[in-house]
């Protein structure tokens, strides 16, 4: 069940990805916007503090895993490229422990 929730979160993350100046640096306000979109797009059933921690962790993982071009491509696609979406799921899955009560 948790993995299905992660997939839903990852799908919402793909649309929340902003264009970034560098893969490891977020422009002012972009990381907060990403985290807010992630929390807003999450399925019900998780504590708000857990979702916040998950989304912040996912933002860090995404910024270290994806290049600027990849993040721009995901942010502009609807739906996101399946290969990039799988990588997004893998990157953010390392944060799944933050969703545990």
Secondary structure, DSSP 8 states (H G I E B T S, - for coil): -HHHHHHHHHHHHHHH----SBTTB--TTHHHHHHHHHHHTS-SSS-HHHHHHHHHHHHHHHHHHS-HHHHHHHHH-SS--HHHHHHHHHHHHTTGGGG--
